[in-house]
Amino acid sequence: MTRPGRPVRSLFAVVAGYLVFGLSAVILFQVAGVDPHAQSTAGFKIFSILWGIAFALGAGFFAAKLAPRRPLVHAAIVAALVGVAATVSLVGMTGTKWTQIAAIVFTTPSVILGGWLGSGKAD
């Protein structure tokens, strides 16, 4: 039997984790004044991929820490949301695809790693 409040806390953990990643991307591209679907310099691409990895780790870690139980499952759901959003954008958008490919290849696995670190299983 599920204790009252667990589903809400689970939903909150997933949403909060996704927002850590999603808002960091919005902030980066807004502050830099770069369109994520336009060509950019190699330096900005490298920086934004490292930025995405760092915040993806944080997203997974945060989701795992907030989860009432099964922290890796919550991080995996956040990773799936990141991967699905990147795939939908990859298929549906015009312009360059580097941000979507980087999200699929680098940030999605980083969310899982962050969840593993946040779950205490890394000890």
C-alpha positions in Angstrom: 0.0 0.0 0.0 1.2 3.5 -0.9 1.6 5.9 2.0 -0.3 9.2 1.5 1.9 11.8 0.0 4.4 9.5 -1.8 2.9 9.9 -5.3 3.0 13.7 -4.9 6.6 13.6 -3.5 7.6 11.3 -6.4 6.1 13.7 -8.9 7.7 16.6 -7.3 11.1 14.8 -7.4 10.8 14.2 -11.1 9.5 17.7 -12.0 12.2 19.4 -9.8 14.9 17.3 -11.3 13.8 18.1 -14.8 13.5 21.8 -14.0 17.1 21.8 -12.8 18.3 20.6 -16.2 15.7 22.5 -18.3 16.0 25.9 -16.7 19.8 25.7 -16.8 19.7 25.3 -20.5 17.2 28.2 -20.9 19.4 30.4 -18.8 22.6 29.5 -20.7 21.2 30.2 -24.1 19.3 33.4 -23.0 22.3 34.9 -21.2 24.7 34.0 -24.1 22.2 35.3 -26.6 22.6 32.1 -28.7 19.8 30.4 -30.5 20.0 26.7 -29.6 18.9 25.7 -33.1 21.5 27.9 -34.9 25.1 27.4 -35.7 27.6 28.4 -33.0 31.3 28.4 -32.3 33.1 25.3 -31.3 34.0 26.9 -28.0 30.4 27.6 -27.1 29.4 24.1 -28.1 32.0 22.6 -25.8 31.1 24.9 -23.0 27.4 24.3 -23.4 27.9 20.5 -23.4 30.0 20.7 -20.2 27.3 23.0 -18.7 24.6 20.5 -19.7 26.5 17.6 -18.2 27.0 19.4 -14.9 23.4 20.3 -14.6 22.2 16.9 -15.8 24.3 15.4 -12.9 22.6 17.9 -10.6 19.2 17.0 -12.0 19.6 13.3 -11.4 21.2 13.9 -8.0 18.4 16.2 -6.9 15.6 13.9 -8.2 17.2 11.0 -6.3 17.6 12.9 -3.1 14.0 14.1 -3.2 12.5 10.7 -4.1 10.6 9.1 -1.3 11.9 5.7 -2.4 13.6 4.1 -5.4 15.8 7.1 -6.2 17.3 5.6 -9.3 13.9 5.1 -10.8 13.1 8.8 -10.3 16.5 9.8 -11.9 15.8 7.4 -14.8 12.4 9.1 -15.4 14.1 12.5 -15.5 16.7 11.0 -18.0 13.9 9.6 -20.1 12.1 13.0 -20.2 15.4 14.7 -21.3 16.0 12.0 -23.9 12.4 12.2 -25.3 12.4 16.0 -25.4 15.7 16.0 -27.2 14.5 13.3 -29.7 11.2 15.1 -30.4 13.1 18.3 -30.9 15.6 16.5 -33.2 12.9 15.1 -35.4 10.6 18.1 -35.3 12.8 21.2 -35.5 14.8 22.7 -38.4 18.3 24.1 -38.1 21.3 22.6 -36.6 20.9 19.6 -34.4 24.0 19.7 -32.2 22.1 20.6 -29.0 19.7 17.7 -29.3 22.4 15.2 -30.2 24.5 16.4 -27.2 21.5 16.0 -25.0 20.9 12.5 -26.1 24.5 11.4 -26.1 25.9 13.3 -23.1 23.3 14.7 -20.8 20.8 11.8 -20.7 23.4 9.4 -19.3 24.7 12.1 -16.9 21.2 12.3 -15.3 21.4 8.6 -14.5 25.0 9.0 -13.1 23.8 11.9 -11.0 20.9 9.7 -9.7 23.3 7.0 -8.9 25.5 9.4 -6.9 22.4 10.8 -5.2 21.0 7.4 -4.3 23.9 6.6 -2.0 24.8 3.5 -4.1 28.1 5.2 -4.9 29.4 4.6 -1.3 
